[in-house]
């Protein structure tokens, strides 16, 4: 049983209100004079909607997304609208949603359904690239003409194609996307196409600071959070795309930074924009501990870079050592790092660095 209501003291939501001049840019969709207070006047406005030349029959869609248990996204659409209101046509929503709308009547006035979706949603540039690949007998030439952003996005999509219905709450009436199956000619050679894309567009830097800027998949982030809770710290290379790397880093960073109280373990900096969850054993070195919070230290940007490049080392007892040979004659860098040489890294109450991880990090640093 589904019920939908709003608090009358707050008034109807904007999507279900009349406005004198609604447009694609407004939250209101339904044209009409909202000032009528009597029943007759209101009914007259409503009758004009469905009359010849009127805007059309309105439908209110309430969308609840999987990861937002307390939020409803509302949109109003018009069935068979006039030309002036084509931007709000019910035909703009996916076919399955149109079928759901057709099930409504005066009784019942509400119909509901659950729609499953997953994988990577194909954005406009991915859809355009897929169309080019499907129409060409020479995929190499199509891939050669792509820019880097499109190439990376297409590789991510082909490794985890989207399925089902997607809804973008940041958009208005054009918020919907129904993912289509891969064209047969692409599906038959998808592995070859992905390999060509990876060769043409090498993976972006896997550094932790860079990874914290990558696009994420909310479903993957949540899955990685649960894996951390269950002490399953592996992220296999076989499933790793740029979006997966970003999603894993998001979950890892949340755990690491929380352990350190969102404070750099060396400098004490607390400004969030300057903090990075740095892997001790680098991401590229071990699939099995990529999500292990004890394989991470909360560092600020400068010392994260120094740690990544071997200018700053951490001993098993958490003593910080600066490799002055690497610092060389850079006086400004020396001035920045010298205060921490010989100091102790602030250990968190949970998830402190494991000595074996610190040993592996030091072993990876090639002497200058």
Protein Blocks (a to p, Z undefined) as FASTA:
>chain_A
ZZddddfknopafklcccfbdcfkbmbfbgcdfkbfbfklmmmmmmmmmpghiabjcddd
ddddfklmkbccdddddehiafklmmmgfklpcfklmmmmmmpcfbdcbdcdddddedjd
ddfklmmmmmmmmmpcblklmmmmpcfklmmmmmmmmmmccehjdddfkbcklmpccddd
ddfklmmmmmmmmmmmmmmmgcddfbfklmmmpccdfklmmmmmmmmmnopabdcfklpc
fklmmmmmmmmmmmmmmmnoopafklopabfklgccddfbdfklomklmmgmklcccddf
klmmmmmnopaccdfkopacddfklnmmalklmmmmmmmgopacdddfehpacfklmmmm
mmmpccZZ
